Every structure is written in structure tokens, then in C-alpha cells.
Amino acid sequence: MVKYWKPGDTLEKFIDHTLLKPDATEADIARLCEEALTYGFHSVCVNGVWVDYCRERLAGSPVNISAVVGFPLGASDPRVKAHEAAAAVEDGASEIDMVLSVGHVLQGRFGFVATDIAGVVRAVDGQAIVKVILETGLLDDTQIAEACRVAEAAGAHYVKTSTGFGPGGATEAHVRLMRASVSPTIGVKASGGIRDGRTARRMLAAGANRLGTSAGVAILSGRPADATPPAGHRSGDEPDGARSADSRAEGQEANRQY
């Protein structure tokens, strides 16, 4: 069951604490996990190579592991995506964030898109929820709405705005459109360019049920009513090494921060 945010709710349980940079090291992933434990984020979101390590670091905790599949282009063969998803679940992931084939959406080949998504859903066989990343910055509103409907029909549990590596990031307008294009039982995840508490709340108010961001610590630390950083923890620290000032970045550069 998806959870809906209400004004006054805290943010931590709506955040997938994310580190998807190609130069992430074991020390970076360890820090990501420690921050997730400290702040109580819903999950850590990582590349597949780190899933087993996160399972070790998070053993016995309520923090989930989200793994990306077909990331960031979505252009992998569907068989490869299905295998990647199954391997991630075997290693400990309970959530899969897969990128759909954007090129096929642009061509209107939604039968292929449905098959691609359904293959991943079958591969995890009820062991993980599946979130489908649309890369909304490359699509028009009609394509976004249809991709959402196809994802739901194919068995996905969430639709998600962006990878954070493509053009643009999450917008309130796209979140509202996606929310209106799926059933209330299907979640919407906003990701890309969410760097501060104000933006996070706007996305949730627009209908998002989950946020993907590498700025979760900065978001919570900047809002004392939501969370109080533990003693000795530097406010605004992030797993990718960015400082709290980055959470105020605007424009294209901000959107390139997942």
C-alpha cells in the first residue's frame, strides 16, 4: 500500500537516500547506509554492484534497499533487465527502480514497453516492488500519461519521473500528471533536482508518494522541525561529498544532482 504525505508529516520515510554516481566507493556506500540508519530514510538507492554490501551494512534494520535496473539509459535488452532485477533481489534488494525504453515510448511502441516492464515484474516474482522510471524530460504530456498507464497495466507498483542523469528533473506539473494517470494504489516517485525541504514538500503535495534524492541529509538538517541532526554530524553532509550549499542550487546544474 502506498503512503500519502500530509502537511505536518515528517519527510524521512518518504525518501530513498540515493547514491548512483559511477565513482562511488565502498566508503561512500557505507556512509550512505549510516546516514539512512541515523535519519530513518525509507531506503538506500544504489547501483546493483552495491546491493549485497548494503544488505550487510543494514542487516536487522528497517531500511530497505532499492536497486536501479537498466540505468540510466533504459536501452538494455529486456532479458538483461529481467536478469539484473532478479540478481538484485537475490542480493537483498526489496525495491527495483527500472528505466523503461524511452526510444520505444517516443515511437509509440507501447507493446514493447509493456513487455519490457512485465519482464522485470515477473523476474522479481512478488519479492520486490517495481518502480518504472520514465525520464519525463524527454517526453511530452501525452507520452508521460500513456507510459504511466502502460506501467500500471504491466504490473508496476510505482511510476517515477527521472534518472537524474537526463535532461531536467522532477516538476510539480509532471508529478500531478503522473498521479492523475495511475490508480490511487500505484505510487509516484519524484526524483531529480530535489535539493531542499521546500521542493520536497511541493512534490509530495503534488501527489508524489516517494522522493529520490542524494540530498536527504541536507533536506532534513535544514528543517529542524522534521529532524535534529545527531551530535557531531555536520549539517548538510551528503554521501556524494556535496555540501549543504548545493541543496540551494537552481537550474540545470541542480537537476544533474540526483
Wavefront OBJ file of the C-alpha trace (Angstrom):
o trace
v 0.000 0.000 0.000
v 1.387 3.404 -0.960
v 1.614 6.090 1.676
v 0.380 9.628 1.072
v 2.095 12.593 2.700
v 0.030 15.149 4.594
v 1.105 18.650 5.652
v 2.784 18.338 9.026
v 4.154 14.868 8.312
v 7.902 14.425 8.539
v 9.835 13.577 5.390
v 12.296 10.828 6.212
v 10.035 7.845 5.471
v 9.261 9.255 2.024
v 12.920 9.482 0.994
v 15.001 6.964 -0.949
v 18.504 8.064 0.093
v 20.399 7.852 -3.163
v 23.949 7.409 -4.412
v 24.245 6.403 -8.062
v 27.436 8.133 -9.110
v 29.822 5.939 -11.109
v 32.767 6.877 -8.887
v 31.077 5.838 -5.631
v 33.395 3.794 -3.422
v 32.739 1.343 -0.601
v 33.389 4.125 1.899
v 30.759 6.293 0.196
v 28.200 3.486 0.288
v 28.990 2.779 3.946
v 28.341 6.419 4.722
v 25.077 6.322 2.753
v 23.905 3.382 4.855
v 24.937 5.013 8.124
v 23.017 8.161 7.201
v 19.963 6.093 6.300
v 20.124 4.412 9.700
v 20.669 7.699 11.536
v 17.883 9.613 9.825
v 15.423 6.774 9.264
v 15.088 7.035 5.491
v 12.799 4.575 3.753
v 15.598 3.080 1.670
v 19.020 3.478 0.171
v 19.021 3.524 -3.632
v 22.187 2.186 -5.237
v 23.608 0.526 -8.324
v 23.384 -3.254 -8.368
v 27.040 -3.835 -7.564
v 26.483 -2.393 -4.077
v 23.289 -4.216 -3.093
v 24.936 -7.113 -1.276
v 27.218 -4.712 0.626
v 24.205 -2.618 1.671
v 22.493 -5.769 2.926
v 25.450 -6.380 5.226
v 25.519 -2.784 6.461
v 21.751 -2.589 7.019
v 21.155 -6.072 8.436
v 18.440 -6.103 11.094
v 17.307 -2.543 10.341
v 14.037 -1.331 8.795
v 15.896 0.469 5.979
v 15.092 -1.050 2.589
v 17.389 -1.412 -0.406
v 16.361 -0.038 -3.792
v 18.427 -1.124 -6.798
v 18.405 0.508 -10.225
v 17.998 -1.611 -13.356
v 18.724 -0.642 -16.957
v 20.191 2.524 -15.520
v 20.480 5.277 -16.652
v 19.546 4.849 -20.341
v 16.835 2.191 -20.263
v 18.200 0.798 -23.514
v 19.297 -2.624 -22.261
v 17.742 -5.725 -23.783
v 14.627 -6.693 -21.772
v 16.223 -10.042 -20.946
v 19.178 -8.241 -19.408
v 16.896 -6.016 -17.321
v 14.994 -9.026 -16.032
v 18.212 -10.811 -15.109
v 19.607 -7.682 -13.454
v 16.450 -7.276 -11.383
v 16.465 -10.921 -10.282
v 20.135 -10.686 -9.297
v 19.498 -7.538 -7.267
v 16.670 -9.226 -5.362
v 18.863 -12.254 -4.727
v 21.487 -9.905 -3.260
v 18.984 -8.226 -0.949
v 17.021 -5.547 -2.838
v 13.348 -5.228 -1.981
v 12.679 -2.450 -4.485
v 13.665 -2.176 -8.154
v 13.871 1.159 -9.984
v 13.956 0.255 -13.684
v 14.327 2.629 -16.623
v 11.875 1.963 -19.414
v 12.927 2.073 -23.071
v 12.477 5.770 -23.803
v 13.055 5.331 -27.528
v 10.131 2.943 -27.795
v 7.881 5.385 -25.940
v 8.873 8.111 -28.400
v 7.937 5.783 -31.276
v 4.619 4.914 -29.666
v 5.646 1.251 -29.408
v 3.934 0.696 -26.093
v 3.569 -3.037 -26.628
v 7.351 -3.339 -26.371
v 7.358 -1.043 -23.334
v 4.737 -3.190 -21.610
v 6.665 -6.378 -22.317
v 9.887 -4.812 -21.023
v 8.268 -3.791 -17.740
v 6.314 -7.015 -17.295
v 9.531 -8.996 -17.703
v 11.079 -7.243 -14.722
v 7.897 -7.644 -12.672
v 7.894 -11.390 -13.388
v 11.611 -11.675 -12.664
v 11.173 -10.427 -9.103
v 8.018 -12.524 -8.670
v 6.483 -10.630 -5.776
v 9.761 -10.362 -3.885
v 10.225 -6.662 -4.656
v 8.190 -3.699 -5.748
v 8.968 -2.298 -9.195
v 9.249 1.423 -9.925
v 9.339 2.459 -13.584
v 11.478 5.492 -14.454
v 10.023 7.441 -17.386
v 12.703 10.133 -17.920
v 9.976 12.753 -18.203
v 12.356 15.435 -19.528
v 12.410 13.564 -22.854
v 8.631 13.046 -23.141
v 5.567 15.164 -23.793
v 2.489 15.045 -21.587
v 0.629 12.549 -23.778
v 3.598 10.182 -23.751
v 4.017 10.532 -19.987
v 0.365 9.752 -19.321
v 0.347 6.720 -21.631
v 3.634 5.394 -20.220
v 2.122 5.599 -16.732
v -0.955 3.650 -17.799
v 1.164 1.021 -19.547
v 3.430 0.656 -16.496
v 0.452 0.054 -14.218
v -1.104 -2.449 -16.612
v 2.236 -4.299 -16.809
v 2.244 -4.790 -13.036
v 4.499 -1.979 -11.840
v 3.918 -0.582 -8.363
v 5.300 2.932 -8.925
v 5.994 5.334 -11.746
v 8.974 7.629 -11.358
v 9.933 10.888 -13.035
v 13.640 10.844 -13.793
v 17.025 9.199 -13.507
v 18.750 12.454 -12.543
v 21.140 11.860 -15.434
v 18.811 13.022 -18.218
v 17.537 16.482 -19.166
v 15.721 18.258 -16.376
v 14.355 16.638 -13.262
v 11.108 16.313 -11.362
v 8.494 19.034 -11.779
v 5.246 19.552 -9.915
v 3.351 19.533 -13.215
v 4.735 16.144 -14.191
v 4.054 14.707 -10.739
v 0.433 15.875 -10.926
v 0.072 14.412 -14.420
v 1.534 11.085 -13.333
v -0.645 10.975 -10.225
v -3.730 11.544 -12.393
v -2.645 8.853 -14.874
v -2.484 5.922 -12.449
v -4.721 4.418 -9.804
v -4.503 5.653 -6.185
v -2.902 2.321 -5.251
v 0.043 2.991 -7.598
v 2.821 5.170 -6.217
v 4.505 8.147 -7.847
v 8.175 8.824 -7.159
v 9.695 12.237 -7.835
v 13.435 12.350 -8.461
v 15.940 14.732 -9.988
v 16.712 18.180 -8.593
v 15.074 17.766 -5.169
v 17.628 19.557 -3.007
v 15.717 21.252 -0.167
v 12.746 20.790 2.108
v 10.536 23.275 0.296
v 10.918 21.436 -3.005
v 10.433 18.080 -1.293
v 7.138 19.188 0.245
v 5.928 20.659 -3.033
v 6.498 17.341 -4.796
v 4.693 15.425 -2.078
v 1.817 17.894 -2.068
v 1.553 17.479 -5.857
v 0.961 13.763 -5.383
v 4.339 12.073 -5.003
v 4.500 9.155 -2.579
v 8.282 8.837 -2.590
v 11.263 11.104 -3.231
v 14.592 10.076 -4.728
v 17.400 12.379 -3.676
v 21.042 12.423 -2.637
v 20.288 15.495 -0.520
v 18.192 13.785 2.138
v 20.502 14.748 4.978
v 20.597 18.379 3.849
v 16.811 18.396 3.469
v 16.236 17.122 6.996
v 19.035 19.111 8.598
v 17.675 22.300 7.082
v 14.286 21.708 8.717
v 14.757 21.300 12.489
v 11.021 20.606 12.907
v 11.477 17.456 10.847
v 14.712 16.111 12.258
v 17.501 17.036 14.614
v 20.959 16.007 13.356
v 22.841 13.847 15.862
v 25.667 15.393 17.845
v 28.857 15.582 15.850
v 27.118 15.141 12.482
v 27.851 18.017 10.146
v 24.633 19.563 8.910
v 24.267 19.263 5.163
v 26.707 16.394 4.657
v 25.784 14.165 1.713
v 27.041 10.799 0.527
v 28.351 12.216 -2.731
v 30.519 14.759 -0.923
v 28.347 17.777 -1.712
v 27.916 20.424 0.950
v 24.654 21.929 2.169
v 25.052 24.932 -0.138
v 24.387 22.585 -3.047
v 20.878 21.995 -1.736
v 20.096 25.576 -2.744
v 21.340 25.149 -6.312
v 18.919 26.063 -9.059
v 18.548 25.423 -12.757
v 20.140 22.771 -14.940
v 23.089 22.109 -12.650
v 20.765 21.346 -9.739
v 18.875 18.877 -11.888
v 22.069 16.960 -12.541
v 22.267 16.114 -8.842
v 20.106 13.050 -8.260
l 1 2 3 4 5 6 7 8 9 10 11 12 13 14 15 16 17 18 19 20 21 22 23 24 25 26 27 28 29 30 31 32 33 34 35 36 37 38 39 40 41 42 43 44 45 46 47 48 49 50 51 52 53 54 55 56 57 58 59 60 61 62 63 64 65 66 67 68 69 70 71 72 73 74 75 76 77 78 79 80 81 82 83 84 85 86 87 88 89 90 91 92 93 94 95 96 97 98 99 100 101 102 103 104 105 106 107 108 109 110 111 112 113 114 115 116 117 118 119 120 121 122 123 124 125 126 127 128 129 130 131 132 133 134 135 136 137 138 139 140 141 142 143 144 145 146 147 148 149 150 151 152 153 154 155 156 157 158 159 160 161 162 163 164 165 166 167 168 169 170 171 172 173 174 175 176 177 178 179 180 181 182 183 184 185 186 187 188 189 190 191 192 193 194 195 196 197 198 199 200 201 202 203 204 205 206 207 208 209 210 211 212 213 214 215 216 217 218 219 220 221 222 223 224 225 226 227 228 229 230 231 232 233 234 235 236 237 238 239 240 241 242 243 244 245 246 247 248 249 250 251 252 253 254 255 256 257 258
